[in-house]
Amino acid sequence: MADETDCYLDPEYLYPSDADVLDISSADDGIRIKLAVPDPETGEGLVLEAVVGSIEEGDFELPLDDDRYD
């Protein structure tokens, strides 16, 4: 897996359908989420880590992806 200093990701080439959630956990700085995405240039799998910056109510129905439950 590439080190965080080895690559630059342009969000223009990343789509929600490309990402899979690997983990959601509690951390000292809040809720931490790990996502798996393909590197747009090489297709190699990358892991992105993010800390939740805000939580808001959404206007949508769950589940978002019915195919996962078929």
C-alpha positions as CSV (number, residue, x, y, z in Angstrom):
1,M,0.0,0.0,0.0
2,A,1.3,3.5,-0.8
3,D,2.4,5.8,1.9
4,E,0.4,9.0,2.4
5,T,3.4,11.0,1.1
6,D,3.7,8.9,-2.1
7,C,0.6,10.0,-3.9
8,Y,-1.8,12.9,-4.5
9,L,-5.5,12.3,-5.1
10,D,-7.5,14.7,-7.2
11,P,-11.1,14.5,-5.9
12,E,-12.3,15.2,-9.4
13,Y,-11.5,11.6,-10.3
14,L,-13.1,10.0,-7.1
15,Y,-16.8,9.0,-7.0
16,P,-18.9,7.9,-4.1
17,S,-19.6,4.6,-5.9
18,D,-15.8,3.9,-5.9
19,A,-15.6,4.0,-2.1
20,D,-16.2,1.2,0.4
21,V,-16.3,1.9,4.2
22,L,-13.7,-0.3,5.9
23,D,-14.1,0.9,9.5
24,I,-15.9,3.5,11.7
25,S,-14.4,4.0,15.1
26,S,-14.1,6.3,18.0
27,A,-10.9,8.3,18.3
28,D,-9.5,11.0,20.5
29,D,-10.4,13.6,17.9
30,G,-13.9,12.3,17.3
31,I,-15.3,9.7,14.9
32,R,-12.8,8.3,12.5
33,I,-13.8,6.6,9.2
34,K,-11.5,4.5,6.9
35,L,-12.5,4.2,3.2
36,A,-11.1,2.0,0.5
37,V,-10.8,3.7,-2.9
38,P,-8.9,2.9,-6.1
39,D,-6.0,5.1,-7.1
40,P,-7.3,6.8,-10.3
41,E,-3.9,6.6,-12.0
42,T,-2.9,3.0,-11.2
43,G,-6.0,1.3,-10.0
44,E,-4.2,0.2,-6.9
45,G,-6.2,0.1,-3.7
46,L,-5.8,3.0,-1.3
47,V,-7.0,3.5,2.3
48,L,-8.3,7.0,3.2
49,E,-8.8,8.1,6.8
50,A,-11.0,10.9,7.8
51,V,-12.3,12.5,11.0
52,V,-15.9,13.6,11.0
53,G,-16.1,17.4,11.0
54,S,-19.9,17.7,11.3
55,I,-23.0,15.7,11.7
56,E,-26.3,16.8,10.1
57,E,-29.7,15.2,9.5
58,G,-30.1,14.0,5.9
59,D,-33.1,14.1,3.6
60,F,-32.9,10.6,2.1
61,E,-34.2,7.1,2.6
62,L,-32.0,4.2,3.9
63,P,-30.5,2.0,2.8
64,L,-28.8,4.0,0.1
65,D,-27.7,1.0,-1.8
66,D,-30.4,-1.7,-2.0
67,D,-28.1,-4.0,-3.9
68,R,-26.1,-4.7,-0.8
69,Y,-29.2,-6.3,0.9
70,D,-30.5,-8.3,-2.1
